[in-house]
């Protein structure tokens, strides 16, 4: 059967393919609420901004993650360096303590040789010694603050005998002129018998002191061995 369109201005609709875009103008024409129109317009403006913001922030997050990874690596390196530095400082402190102890022991090793040498040089003729003894230092007061780095003075007593008082006087005078001996205190003197002979017994208390560097003589070790 053949159909003929006799009405002007009207065309026959073309066959639809089944897929077509919605008619936005028709939809917009149906919307009469101003608030709805404002909301739709706002979303149309906001969506591109949200998309751009999401894209830029995602790029910034990637950069921040790279920086975080790099900073974590640097932090691990610094922690390793810090632990190494702390170990070296502990080793240095241990070595300093050991060297201080060695120096302290080494300095005390030469105290008695100096004392005995000075006493022997000061001893005149017809005067002899019966003892040279160390005087123990008094126990420190535990309630008082004491500097542990300060060594207590080394005190000693000398007991001897002489044929006459002139020998005793020369001996004390020679001790007083020694740069290694100080604070000489004279004890009591008395006459005693020694091998049926009358002699003078005496006691002296003194303190060892470190002499000035001008009185210290050092020689090479090889020369000492020879």
matplotlib code that plots the C-alpha trace (Angstrom):
import matplotlib.pyplot as plt

x = [0.0, 1.4, 1.0, 1.3, 1.7, -0.6, 0.0, 2.6, 5.3, 5.3, 7.9, 8.0, 10.3, 13.4, 13.8, 15.7, 18.9, 18.2, 20.9, 20.5, 21.6, 19.0, 17.5, 19.0, 17.0, 13.9, 15.0, 16.0, 12.7, 10.9, 12.9, 11.1, 12.5, 15.2, 16.9, 17.2, 18.6, 21.1, 22.1, 22.6, 24.6, 26.7, 27.5, 28.4, 30.9, 32.2, 32.8, 35.7, 37.3, 37.0, 38.6, 41.4, 42.0, 42.0, 44.5, 46.9, 46.6, 47.2, 50.4, 51.4, 50.8, 53.1, 55.8, 55.4, 55.6, 58.9, 60.2, 59.1, 60.9, 64.1, 63.9, 63.4, 66.6, 68.5, 67.1, 68.4, 71.8, 71.9, 70.8, 73.6, 76.1, 74.8, 75.2, 78.7, 79.5, 78.1, 80.2, 83.3, 82.6, 82.2, 85.5, 87.2, 85.9, 87.1, 90.5, 90.8, 89.9, 92.5, 95.2, 94.4, 94.7, 98.0, 99.4, 98.3, 100.0, 103.1, 103.4, 103.2, 105.8, 108.6, 107.5, 109.6, 112.7, 112.7, 112.2, 114.9, 117.3, 116.8, 117.1, 120.3, 121.8, 120.9, 122.5, 125.8, 128.7, 128.3, 124.5, 122.4, 118.8, 116.8, 113.5, 111.7, 108.0, 104.9, 102.1, 98.7, 96.3, 93.3, 90.0, 88.0, 84.8, 82.0, 79.6, 81.8, 82.3, 85.8, 87.4, 88.4, 90.9, 93.0, 95.6, 96.2, 99.8, 102.3, 103.7, 106.5, 108.6, 112.4, 113.9, 117.7, 120.7, 123.7, 126.9, 126.3, 123.8, 125.8, 125.1, 121.4, 121.4, 123.1, 120.7, 117.6, 119.2, 119.9, 116.3, 114.8, 116.8, 115.4, 112.9, 111.1, 110.5, 108.4, 106.6, 109.4, 108.5, 111.1, 110.3, 111.8, 115.5, 117.0, 120.3, 120.4, 123.0, 124.1, 126.7, 127.6, 128.1, 126.0, 124.3, 121.3, 118.1, 115.7, 112.5, 111.4, 108.1, 108.0, 105.8, 106.7, 106.1, 106.4, 109.5, 109.6, 110.4, 113.8, 114.8, 113.6, 116.2, 115.2, 117.4, 116.7, 115.7, 118.7, 121.1, 119.4, 119.8, 123.5]
y = [0.0, 3.4, 6.5, 10.0, 13.0, 15.6, 18.0, 20.7, 21.5, 18.1, 15.6, 12.0, 11.1, 9.2, 5.7, 5.8, 3.8, 3.1, 5.4, 9.1, 11.9, 13.4, 16.6, 19.0, 21.9, 20.0, 19.0, 22.5, 23.7, 21.4, 22.7, 25.8, 25.8, 28.6, 26.8, 23.7, 25.7, 27.3, 23.9, 22.5, 25.6, 25.3, 21.7, 22.4, 25.1, 23.1, 19.8, 21.1, 22.8, 19.6, 17.6, 20.1, 20.1, 16.3, 16.1, 18.7, 17.3, 13.8, 15.0, 16.8, 13.6, 11.7, 14.3, 14.3, 10.5, 10.7, 13.3, 11.2, 8.2, 10.3, 11.8, 8.4, 7.2, 10.3, 9.7, 6.1, 7.4, 10.0, 7.5, 5.2, 8.1, 9.1, 5.6, 5.5, 8.8, 7.7, 4.6, 6.6, 9.0, 6.2, 4.7, 8.1, 8.6, 5.1, 5.8, 9.2, 7.5, 4.8, 7.3, 9.4, 6.3, 5.3, 8.9, 8.8, 5.5, 6.6, 9.8, 7.9, 5.5, 8.1, 9.6, 7.3, 7.3, 11.2, 11.1, 8.5, 10.3, 13.7, 12.2, 10.3, 13.5, 15.5, 13.0, 14.3, 12.3, 10.5, 10.6, 7.6, 6.6, 4.0, 4.3, 6.2, 5.5, 6.7, 8.4, 7.2, 9.9, 10.5, 9.1, 11.8, 13.1, 11.3, 14.2, 16.8, 17.2, 16.0, 16.6, 13.1, 14.5, 16.1, 13.7, 13.9, 15.0, 12.3, 12.7, 10.6, 10.4, 10.1, 8.6, 8.6, 9.1, 11.4, 11.7, 15.3, 18.1, 19.7, 16.6, 16.9, 20.6, 20.1, 17.3, 19.4, 22.3, 20.1, 18.7, 22.2, 23.2, 20.2, 21.2, 17.9, 18.2, 20.7, 21.3, 20.0, 19.5, 18.7, 16.1, 15.6, 14.7, 12.7, 11.1, 7.3, 4.5, 2.8, 0.1, 1.6, 5.0, 8.1, 9.4, 11.7, 10.2, 12.4, 12.3, 14.5, 14.8, 16.1, 16.3, 15.4, 18.1, 18.1, 20.1, 22.9, 21.7, 23.4, 20.8, 17.8, 16.2, 13.7, 11.4, 9.2, 5.6, 4.2, 6.2, 4.8, 1.3, 1.8]
z = [0.0, -1.0, 1.3, 0.0, 2.3, 1.1, 4.1, 3.3, 5.9, 7.4, 6.5, 7.3, 10.1, 9.2, 10.5, 13.8, 14.1, 17.8, 19.3, 19.8, 22.2, 24.5, 23.6, 26.1, 24.9, 25.5, 28.9, 29.7, 28.5, 30.9, 33.9, 35.3, 38.9, 39.2, 42.0, 39.9, 37.0, 39.4, 40.7, 37.2, 36.2, 39.3, 38.6, 35.0, 36.2, 39.2, 37.4, 35.2, 38.2, 40.3, 37.5, 37.1, 40.9, 41.1, 38.3, 39.8, 43.3, 42.1, 40.4, 43.6, 45.6, 43.3, 43.8, 47.5, 47.5, 45.6, 48.1, 51.0, 49.7, 49.1, 52.6, 54.2, 52.5, 53.7, 57.2, 57.2, 56.2, 58.9, 61.5, 60.4, 60.6, 64.0, 65.4, 64.0, 65.6, 68.9, 68.9, 68.0, 70.8, 73.3, 72.1, 72.4, 75.9, 76.9, 75.4, 77.2, 80.5, 79.9, 79.0, 82.1, 84.3, 82.6, 83.0, 86.7, 87.3, 85.3, 87.3, 90.6, 89.5, 89.7, 93.1, 95.3, 93.1, 93.4, 97.1, 97.7, 95.4, 97.1, 100.6, 99.6, 98.1, 101.2, 103.7, 105.1, 106.4, 109.7, 109.3, 108.4, 108.0, 109.9, 107.9, 105.2, 105.4, 103.5, 105.5, 104.3, 103.3, 105.6, 104.3, 102.5, 104.0, 102.2, 103.0, 101.3, 97.6, 96.6, 93.2, 92.2, 89.6, 92.4, 93.8, 97.6, 98.5, 99.2, 102.7, 104.3, 107.4, 107.7, 110.8, 111.2, 113.4, 113.4, 115.3, 116.3, 115.8, 113.0, 110.8, 111.6, 110.7, 107.4, 106.5, 107.1, 105.3, 102.2, 102.3, 102.4, 99.2, 97.2, 94.5, 95.0, 98.8, 100.6, 103.9, 106.1, 109.7, 112.3, 114.9, 118.4, 118.7, 121.5, 122.4, 122.2, 122.3, 119.1, 119.5, 122.9, 121.3, 122.1, 118.9, 118.2, 116.9, 114.8, 112.8, 109.9, 108.1, 104.6, 101.5, 97.9, 95.3, 91.5, 90.7, 88.1, 84.6, 84.8, 87.4, 85.3, 83.1, 80.4, 78.4, 75.4, 76.2, 74.3, 76.4, 79.6, 78.3, 77.6]

ax = plt.figure().add_subplot(projection="3d")
ax.plot(x, y, z, "-o")
ax.set_aspect("equal")
plt.show()
